[in-house]
Structure formats: C-alpha cells, structure tokens
Amino acid sequence: MLSYILASFILGIICAYLGFGRLAGVFALISKILAIIFLVFFVAGLINHLFL
C-alpha cells in the first residue's frame, strides 16, 4: 500500500510540473485517501497485535 501512495504522489508531482493541475489534484487526493486507509489498517494491526 505504501508503494501505491508513493506512486500516486510522484505522479502528482510530475503532473503538476507539466502543468496538469487538475490531474495533479486528483493524484494528491488519491494519495491522501490511501494514506488514511494505510494508517487505519496500521493502527488496527498494532491494536490487534497488542491485545491478542
């Protein structure tokens, strides 16, 4: 999942550099959503590991 976040972040930077602002915004939104999902799964995994 971290590789997907990094890939969308890099694609967003490339699109912003090339002048595709709307597409860069979409990639930024995708990377934000994936980062939140990753953090939720990470915290759930930590809690699961601590209590089981």
CHARMM internal coordinates of N, CA and C (Angstrom, degrees):
IC EDIT
DIST 1 N 1 CA 1.4411
DIST 1 CA 1 C 1.5248
ANGL 1 N 1 CA 1 C 110.18
DIST 1 C 2 N 1.3068
ANGL 1 CA 1 C 2 N 116.72
DIHE 1 N 1 CA 1 C 2 N -35.85
DIST 2 N 2 CA 1.4622
ANGL 1 C 2 N 2 CA 118.73
DIHE 1 CA 1 C 2 N 2 CA 178.26
DIST 2 CA 2 C 1.5260
ANGL 2 N 2 CA 2 C 111.70
DIHE 1 C 2 N 2 CA 2 C -64.26
DIST 2 C 3 N 1.3211
ANGL 2 CA 2 C 3 N 116.48
DIHE 2 N 2 CA 2 C 3 N -31.59
DIST 3 N 3 CA 1.4675
ANGL 2 C 3 N 3 CA 118.74
DIHE 2 CA 2 C 3 N 3 CA 178.45
DIST 3 CA 3 C 1.5269
ANGL 3 N 3 CA 3 C 110.91
DIHE 2 C 3 N 3 CA 3 C -67.93
DIST 3 C 4 N 1.3454
ANGL 3 CA 3 C 4 N 117.07
DIHE 3 N 3 CA 3 C 4 N -34.97
DIST 4 N 4 CA 1.4678
ANGL 3 C 4 N 4 CA 119.98
DIHE 3 CA 3 C 4 N 4 CA 176.72
DIST 4 CA 4 C 1.5225
ANGL 4 N 4 CA 4 C 110.95
DIHE 3 C 4 N 4 CA 4 C -67.18
DIST 4 C 5 N 1.3334
ANGL 4 CA 4 C 5 N 116.57
DIHE 4 N 4 CA 4 C 5 N -38.74
DIST 5 N 5 CA 1.4646
ANGL 4 C 5 N 5 CA 120.48
DIHE 4 CA 4 C 5 N 5 CA 178.09
DIST 5 CA 5 C 1.5227
ANGL 5 N 5 CA 5 C 109.88
DIHE 4 C 5 N 5 CA 5 C -63.82
DIST 5 C 6 N 1.3204
ANGL 5 CA 5 C 6 N 115.78
DIHE 5 N 5 CA 5 C 6 N -46.31
DIST 6 N 6 CA 1.4621
ANGL 5 C 6 N 6 CA 119.77
DIHE 5 CA 5 C 6 N 6 CA -179.65
DIST 6 CA 6 C 1.5237
ANGL 6 N 6 CA 6 C 111.63
DIHE 5 C 6 N 6 CA 6 C -64.59
DIST 6 C 7 N 1.3313
ANGL 6 CA 6 C 7 N 117.32
DIHE 6 N 6 CA 6 C 7 N -40.30
DIST 7 N 7 CA 1.4652
ANGL 6 C 7 N 7 CA 120.61
DIHE 6 CA 6 C 7 N 7 CA -179.72
DIST 7 CA 7 C 1.5280
ANGL 7 N 7 CA 7 C 111.39
DIHE 6 C 7 N 7 CA 7 C -65.04
DIST 7 C 8 N 1.3257
ANGL 7 CA 7 C 8 N 117.58
DIHE 7 N 7 CA 7 C 8 N -43.80
DIST 8 N 8 CA 1.4659
ANGL 7 C 8 N 8 CA 119.29
DIHE 7 CA 7 C 8 N 8 CA 179.74
DIST 8 CA 8 C 1.5277
ANGL 8 N 8 CA 8 C 110.73
DIHE 7 C 8 N 8 CA 8 C -68.96
DIST 8 C 9 N 1.3301
ANGL 8 CA 8 C 9 N 117.54
DIHE 8 N 8 CA 8 C 9 N -33.25
DIST 9 N 9 CA 1.4591
ANGL 8 C 9 N 9 CA 120.60
DIHE 8 CA 8 C 9 N 9 CA 176.69
DIST 9 CA 9 C 1.5284
ANGL 9 N 9 CA 9 C 110.70
DIHE 8 C 9 N 9 CA 9 C -64.80
DIST 9 C 10 N 1.3186
ANGL 9 CA 9 C 10 N 116.22
DIHE 9 N 9 CA 9 C 10 N -45.24
DIST 10 N 10 CA 1.4689
ANGL 9 C 10 N 10 CA 119.98
DIHE 9 CA 9 C 10 N 10 CA 179.71
DIST 10 CA 10 C 1.5241
ANGL 10 N 10 CA 10 C 111.12
DIHE 9 C 10 N 10 CA 10 C -66.19
DIST 10 C 11 N 1.3380
ANGL 10 CA 10 C 11 N 116.80
DIHE 10 N 10 CA 10 C 11 N -40.83
DIST 11 N 11 CA 1.4700
ANGL 10 C 11 N 11 CA 119.15
DIHE 10 CA 10 C 11 N 11 CA 177.16
DIST 11 CA 11 C 1.5252
ANGL 11 N 11 CA 11 C 111.05
DIHE 10 C 11 N 11 CA 11 C -63.81
DIST 11 C 12 N 1.3242
ANGL 11 CA 11 C 12 N 117.46
DIHE 11 N 11 CA 11 C 12 N -36.77
DIST 12 N 12 CA 1.4593
ANGL 11 C 12 N 12 CA 120.43
DIHE 11 CA 11 C 12 N 12 CA 176.21
DIST 12 CA 12 C 1.5178
ANGL 12 N 12 CA 12 C 112.43
DIHE 11 C 12 N 12 CA 12 C -63.78
DIST 12 C 13 N 1.3224
ANGL 12 CA 12 C 13 N 116.42
DIHE 12 N 12 CA 12 C 13 N -41.15
DIST 13 N 13 CA 1.4603
ANGL 12 C 13 N 13 CA 119.98
DIHE 12 CA 12 C 13 N 13 CA 178.16
DIST 13 CA 13 C 1.5269
ANGL 13 N 13 CA 13 C 110.82
DIHE 12 C 13 N 13 CA 13 C -65.03
DIST 13 C 14 N 1.3240
ANGL 13 CA 13 C 14 N 116.88
DIHE 13 N 13 CA 13 C 14 N -42.34
DIST 14 N 14 CA 1.4657
ANGL 13 C 14 N 14 CA 120.54
DIHE 13 CA 13 C 14 N 14 CA 179.29
DIST 14 CA 14 C 1.5252
ANGL 14 N 14 CA 14 C 110.91
DIHE 13 C 14 N 14 CA 14 C -64.16
DIST 14 C 15 N 1.3328
ANGL 14 CA 14 C 15 N 116.76
DIHE 14 N 14 CA 14 C 15 N -43.59
DIST 15 N 15 CA 1.4679
ANGL 14 C 15 N 15 CA 120.20
DIHE 14 CA 14 C 15 N 15 CA 179.03
DIST 15 CA 15 C 1.5275
ANGL 15 N 15 CA 15 C 111.12
DIHE 14 C 15 N 15 CA 15 C -64.32
DIST 15 C 16 N 1.3232
ANGL 15 CA 15 C 16 N 117.07
DIHE 15 N 15 CA 15 C 16 N -39.42
DIST 16 N 16 CA 1.4617
ANGL 15 C 16 N 16 CA 119.66
DIHE 15 CA 15 C 16 N 16 CA 178.48
DIST 16 CA 16 C 1.5270
ANGL 16 N 16 CA 16 C 110.72
DIHE 15 C 16 N 16 CA 16 C -65.40
DIST 16 C 17 N 1.3244
ANGL 16 CA 16 C 17 N 116.39
DIHE 16 N 16 CA 16 C 17 N -38.60
DIST 17 N 17 CA 1.4671
ANGL 16 C 17 N 17 CA 120.39
DIHE 16 CA 16 C 17 N 17 CA 179.14
DIST 17 CA 17 C 1.5252
ANGL 17 N 17 CA 17 C 111.21
DIHE 16 C 17 N 17 CA 17 C -65.65
DIST 17 C 18 N 1.3457
ANGL 17 CA 17 C 18 N 115.71
DIHE 17 N 17 CA 17 C 18 N -37.05
DIST 18 N 18 CA 1.4630
ANGL 17 C 18 N 18 CA 119.42
DIHE 17 CA 17 C 18 N 18 CA -178.50
DIST 18 CA 18 C 1.5230
ANGL 18 N 18 CA 18 C 113.09
DIHE 17 C 18 N 18 CA 18 C -82.77
DIST 18 C 19 N 1.3235
ANGL 18 CA 18 C 19 N 117.45
DIHE 18 N 18 CA 18 C 19 N -6.64
DIST 19 N 19 CA 1.4596
ANGL 18 C 19 N 19 CA 119.94
DIHE 18 CA 18 C 19 N 19 CA 175.15
DIST 19 CA 19 C 1.5119
ANGL 19 N 19 CA 19 C 115.11
DIHE 18 C 19 N 19 CA 19 C 100.50
DIST 19 C 20 N 1.3045
ANGL 19 CA 19 C 20 N 118.12
DIHE 19 N 19 CA 19 C 20 N 8.24
DIST 20 N 20 CA 1.4563
ANGL 19 C 20 N 20 CA 121.24
DIHE 19 CA 19 C 20 N 20 CA 177.94
DIST 20 CA 20 C 1.5326
ANGL 20 N 20 CA 20 C 108.83
DIHE 19 C 20 N 20 CA 20 C -93.17
DIST 20 C 21 N 1.3224
ANGL 20 CA 20 C 21 N 115.96
DIHE 20 N 20 CA 20 C 21 N 78.68
DIST 21 N 21 CA 1.4508
ANGL 20 C 21 N 21 CA 121.55
DIHE 20 CA 20 C 21 N 21 CA -172.52
DIST 21 CA 21 C 1.5214
ANGL 21 N 21 CA 21 C 113.66
DIHE 20 C 21 N 21 CA 21 C -65.25
DIST 21 C 22 N 1.3179
ANGL 21 CA 21 C 22 N 117.14
DIHE 21 N 21 CA 21 C 22 N -42.46
DIST 22 N 22 CA 1.4643
ANGL 21 C 22 N 22 CA 120.36
DIHE 21 CA 21 C 22 N 22 CA -178.48
DIST 22 CA 22 C 1.5257
ANGL 22 N 22 CA 22 C 111.01
DIHE 21 C 22 N 22 CA 22 C -67.03
DIST 22 C 23 N 1.3090
ANGL 22 CA 22 C 23 N 116.66
DIHE 22 N 22 CA 22 C 23 N -41.43
DIST 23 N 23 CA 1.4602
ANGL 22 C 23 N 23 CA 121.02
DIHE 22 CA 22 C 23 N 23 CA 178.15
DIST 23 CA 23 C 1.5314
ANGL 23 N 23 CA 23 C 110.78
DIHE 22 C 23 N 23 CA 23 C -66.89
DIST 23 C 24 N 1.3231
ANGL 23 CA 23 C 24 N 116.73
DIHE 23 N 23 CA 23 C 24 N -36.66
DIST 24 N 24 CA 1.4626
ANGL 23 C 24 N 24 CA 120.52
DIHE 23 CA 23 C 24 N 24 CA 176.43
DIST 24 CA 24 C 1.5267
ANGL 24 N 24 CA 24 C 110.26
DIHE 23 C 24 N 24 CA 24 C -64.40
DIST 24 C 25 N 1.3210
ANGL 24 CA 24 C 25 N 117.25
DIHE 24 N 24 CA 24 C 25 N -37.48
DIST 25 N 25 CA 1.4566
ANGL 24 C 25 N 25 CA 120.99
DIHE 24 CA 24 C 25 N 25 CA 176.61
DIST 25 CA 25 C 1.5149
ANGL 25 N 25 CA 25 C 112.28
DIHE 24 C 25 N 25 CA 25 C -64.80
DIST 25 C 26 N 1.3241
ANGL 25 CA 25 C 26 N 116.30
DIHE 25 N 25 CA 25 C 26 N -37.80
DIST 26 N 26 CA 1.4661
ANGL 25 C 26 N 26 CA 120.32
DIHE 25 CA 25 C 26 N 26 CA 177.11
DIST 26 CA 26 C 1.5175
ANGL 26 N 26 CA 26 C 110.52
DIHE 25 C 26 N 26 CA 26 C -64.68
DIST 26 C 27 N 1.3164
ANGL 26 CA 26 C 27 N 117.08
DIHE 26 N 26 CA 26 C 27 N -44.36
DIST 27 N 27 CA 1.4656
ANGL 26 C 27 N 27 CA 120.12
DIHE 26 CA 26 C 27 N 27 CA 178.23
DIST 27 CA 27 C 1.5275
ANGL 27 N 27 CA 27 C 111.38
DIHE 26 C 27 N 27 CA 27 C -65.18
DIST 27 C 28 N 1.3182
ANGL 27 CA 27 C 28 N 117.57
DIHE 27 N 27 CA 27 C 28 N -35.88
DIST 28 N 28 CA 1.4676
ANGL 27 C 28 N 28 CA 120.09
DIHE 27 CA 27 C 28 N 28 CA 176.75
DIST 28 CA 28 C 1.5246
ANGL 28 N 28 CA 28 C 110.45
DIHE 27 C 28 N 28 CA 28 C -65.50
DIST 28 C 29 N 1.3270
ANGL 28 CA 28 C 29 N 116.93
DIHE 28 N 28 CA 28 C 29 N -40.74
DIST 29 N 29 CA 1.4595
ANGL 28 C 29 N 29 CA 120.47
DIHE 28 CA 28 C 29 N 29 CA 177.88
DIST 29 CA 29 C 1.5232
ANGL 29 N 29 CA 29 C 111.48
DIHE 28 C 29 N 29 CA 29 C -64.64
DIST 29 C 30 N 1.3166
ANGL 29 CA 29 C 30 N 116.57
DIHE 29 N 29 CA 29 C 30 N -40.96
DIST 30 N 30 CA 1.4675
ANGL 29 C 30 N 30 CA 120.54
DIHE 29 CA 29 C 30 N 30 CA 177.92
DIST 30 CA 30 C 1.5161
ANGL 30 N 30 CA 30 C 110.50
DIHE 29 C 30 N 30 CA 30 C -62.31
DIST 30 C 31 N 1.3236
ANGL 30 CA 30 C 31 N 117.14
DIHE 30 N 30 CA 30 C 31 N -44.15
DIST 31 N 31 CA 1.4653
ANGL 30 C 31 N 31 CA 119.25
DIHE 30 CA 30 C 31 N 31 CA -179.39
DIST 31 CA 31 C 1.5270
ANGL 31 N 31 CA 31 C 111.24
DIHE 30 C 31 N 31 CA 31 C -67.23
DIST 31 C 32 N 1.3316
ANGL 31 CA 31 C 32 N 118.94
DIHE 31 N 31 CA 31 C 32 N -34.36
DIST 32 N 32 CA 1.4667
ANGL 31 C 32 N 32 CA 121.14
DIHE 31 CA 31 C 32 N 32 CA 176.26
DIST 32 CA 32 C 1.5244
ANGL 32 N 32 CA 32 C 110.77
DIHE 31 C 32 N 32 CA 32 C -64.68
DIST 32 C 33 N 1.3236
ANGL 32 CA 32 C 33 N 116.81
DIHE 32 N 32 CA 32 C 33 N -46.25
DIST 33 N 33 CA 1.4632
ANGL 32 C 33 N 33 CA 120.94
DIHE 32 CA 32 C 33 N 33 CA -179.22
DIST 33 CA 33 C 1.5248
ANGL 33 N 33 CA 33 C 110.52
DIHE 32 C 33 N 33 CA 33 C -63.03
DIST 33 C 34 N 1.3201
ANGL 33 CA 33 C 34 N 116.75
DIHE 33 N 33 CA 33 C 34 N -44.49
DIST 34 N 34 CA 1.4667
ANGL 33 C 34 N 34 CA 119.83
DIHE 33 CA 33 C 34 N 34 CA 178.97
DIST 34 CA 34 C 1.5224
ANGL 34 N 34 CA 34 C 111.37
DIHE 33 C 34 N 34 CA 34 C -64.64
DIST 34 C 35 N 1.3301
ANGL 34 CA 34 C 35 N 117.63
DIHE 34 N 34 CA 34 C 35 N -36.18
DIST 35 N 35 CA 1.4616
ANGL 34 C 35 N 35 CA 120.34
DIHE 34 CA 34 C 35 N 35 CA 178.73
DIST 35 CA 35 C 1.5295
ANGL 35 N 35 CA 35 C 110.52
DIHE 34 C 35 N 35 CA 35 C -66.31
DIST 35 C 36 N 1.3195
ANGL 35 CA 35 C 36 N 117.48
DIHE 35 N 35 CA 35 C 36 N -39.56
DIST 36 N 36 CA 1.4676
ANGL 35 C 36 N 36 CA 120.30
DIHE 35 CA 35 C 36 N 36 CA 178.14
DIST 36 CA 36 C 1.5202
ANGL 36 N 36 CA 36 C 110.52
DIHE 35 C 36 N 36 CA 36 C -66.02
DIST 36 C 37 N 1.3232
ANGL 36 CA 36 C 37 N 116.99
DIHE 36 N 36 CA 36 C 37 N -43.42
DIST 37 N 37 CA 1.4670
ANGL 36 C 37 N 37 CA 120.30
DIHE 36 CA 36 C 37 N 37 CA 177.84
DIST 37 CA 37 C 1.5205
ANGL 37 N 37 CA 37 C 110.46
DIHE 36 C 37 N 37 CA 37 C -61.60
DIST 37 C 38 N 1.3394
ANGL 37 CA 37 C 38 N 116.76
DIHE 37 N 37 CA 37 C 38 N -42.57
DIST 38 N 38 CA 1.4601
ANGL 37 C 38 N 38 CA 120.30
DIHE 37 CA 37 C 38 N 38 CA 178.05
DIST 38 CA 38 C 1.5203
ANGL 38 N 38 CA 38 C 111.47
DIHE 37 C 38 N 38 CA 38 C -60.77
DIST 38 C 39 N 1.3223
ANGL 38 CA 38 C 39 N 117.11
DIHE 38 N 38 CA 38 C 39 N -44.22
DIST 39 N 39 CA 1.4603
ANGL 38 C 39 N 39 CA 119.98
DIHE 38 CA 38 C 39 N 39 CA -179.45
DIST 39 CA 39 C 1.5205
ANGL 39 N 39 CA 39 C 111.80
DIHE 38 C 39 N 39 CA 39 C -64.53
DIST 39 C 40 N 1.3354
ANGL 39 CA 39 C 40 N 117.31
DIHE 39 N 39 CA 39 C 40 N -37.89
DIST 40 N 40 CA 1.4641
ANGL 39 C 40 N 40 CA 120.37
DIHE 39 CA 39 C 40 N 40 CA 177.98
DIST 40 CA 40 C 1.5269
ANGL 40 N 40 CA 40 C 109.91
DIHE 39 C 40 N 40 CA 40 C -63.98
DIST 40 C 41 N 1.3164
ANGL 40 CA 40 C 41 N 117.61
DIHE 40 N 40 CA 40 C 41 N -46.85
DIST 41 N 41 CA 1.4665
ANGL 40 C 41 N 41 CA 120.66
DIHE 40 CA 40 C 41 N 41 CA 178.81
DIST 41 CA 41 C 1.5269
ANGL 41 N 41 CA 41 C 111.71
DIHE 40 C 41 N 41 CA 41 C -64.92
DIST 41 C 42 N 1.3246
ANGL 41 CA 41 C 42 N 116.90
DIHE 41 N 41 CA 41 C 42 N -36.84
DIST 42 N 42 CA 1.4581
ANGL 41 C 42 N 42 CA 120.66
DIHE 41 CA 41 C 42 N 42 CA 179.85
DIST 42 CA 42 C 1.5249
ANGL 42 N 42 CA 42 C 110.99
DIHE 41 C 42 N 42 CA 42 C -65.43
DIST 42 C 43 N 1.3212
ANGL 42 CA 42 C 43 N 116.75
DIHE 42 N 42 CA 42 C 43 N -46.50
DIST 43 N 43 CA 1.4633
ANGL 42 C 43 N 43 CA 120.61
DIHE 42 CA 42 C 43 N 43 CA 179.43
DIST 43 CA 43 C 1.5263
ANGL 43 N 43 CA 43 C 110.09
DIHE 42 C 43 N 43 CA 43 C -65.93
DIST 43 C 44 N 1.3367
ANGL 43 CA 43 C 44 N 118.01
DIHE 43 N 43 CA 43 C 44 N -40.63
DIST 44 N 44 CA 1.4659
ANGL 43 C 44 N 44 CA 120.91
DIHE 43 CA 43 C 44 N 44 CA 177.80
DIST 44 CA 44 C 1.5284
ANGL 44 N 44 CA 44 C 110.61
DIHE 43 C 44 N 44 CA 44 C -62.51
DIST 44 C 45 N 1.3106
ANGL 44 CA 44 C 45 N 117.02
DIHE 44 N 44 CA 44 C 45 N -39.03
DIST 45 N 45 CA 1.4588
ANGL 44 C 45 N 45 CA 120.76
DIHE 44 CA 44 C 45 N 45 CA 177.55
DIST 45 CA 45 C 1.5216
ANGL 45 N 45 CA 45 C 112.31
DIHE 44 C 45 N 45 CA 45 C -66.42
DIST 45 C 46 N 1.3282
ANGL 45 CA 45 C 46 N 116.51
DIHE 45 N 45 CA 45 C 46 N -39.60
DIST 46 N 46 CA 1.4612
ANGL 45 C 46 N 46 CA 119.81
DIHE 45 CA 45 C 46 N 46 CA 177.07
DIST 46 CA 46 C 1.5227
ANGL 46 N 46 CA 46 C 111.48
DIHE 45 C 46 N 46 CA 46 C -64.37
DIST 46 C 47 N 1.3320
ANGL 46 CA 46 C 47 N 116.26
DIHE 46 N 46 CA 46 C 47 N -44.59
DIST 47 N 47 CA 1.4673
ANGL 46 C 47 N 47 CA 120.13
DIHE 46 CA 46 C 47 N 47 CA 179.18
DIST 47 CA 47 C 1.5212
ANGL 47 N 47 CA 47 C 110.22
DIHE 46 C 47 N 47 CA 47 C -64.52
DIST 47 C 48 N 1.3094
ANGL 47 CA 47 C 48 N 116.61
DIHE 47 N 47 CA 47 C 48 N -40.93
DIST 48 N 48 CA 1.4617
ANGL 47 C 48 N 48 CA 120.71
DIHE 47 CA 47 C 48 N 48 CA 178.92
DIST 48 CA 48 C 1.5300
ANGL 48 N 48 CA 48 C 110.56
DIHE 47 C 48 N 48 CA 48 C -63.47
DIST 48 C 49 N 1.2989
ANGL 48 CA 48 C 49 N 117.08
DIHE 48 N 48 CA 48 C 49 N -40.35
DIST 49 N 49 CA 1.4618
ANGL 48 C 49 N 49 CA 121.16
DIHE 48 CA 48 C 49 N 49 CA -179.22
DIST 49 CA 49 C 1.5355
ANGL 49 N 49 CA 49 C 111.62
DIHE 48 C 49 N 49 CA 49 C -69.53
DIST 49 C 50 N 1.3100
ANGL 49 CA 49 C 50 N 117.15
DIHE 49 N 49 CA 49 C 50 N -34.69
DIST 50 N 50 CA 1.4527
ANGL 49 C 50 N 50 CA 120.80
DIHE 49 CA 49 C 50 N 50 CA -177.73
DIST 50 CA 50 C 1.5226
ANGL 50 N 50 CA 50 C 112.30
DIHE 49 C 50 N 50 CA 50 C -72.81
DIST 50 C 51 N 1.3239
ANGL 50 CA 50 C 51 N 117.24
DIHE 50 N 50 CA 50 C 51 N -37.70
DIST 51 N 51 CA 1.4472
ANGL 50 C 51 N 51 CA 120.50
DIHE 50 CA 50 C 51 N 51 CA -172.86
DIST 51 CA 51 C 1.5231
ANGL 51 N 51 CA 51 C 114.64
DIHE 50 C 51 N 51 CA 51 C -99.14
DIST 51 C 52 N 1.3144
ANGL 51 CA 51 C 52 N 118.41
DIHE 51 N 51 CA 51 C 52 N -9.04
DIST 52 N 52 CA 1.4739
ANGL 51 C 52 N 52 CA 119.61
DIHE 51 CA 51 C 52 N 52 CA 179.90
DIST 52 CA 52 C 1.4987
ANGL 52 N 52 CA 52 C 112.47
DIHE 51 C 52 N 52 CA 52 C -117.52
END
COOR INIT
IC SEED 1 N 1 CA 1 C
IC BUILD
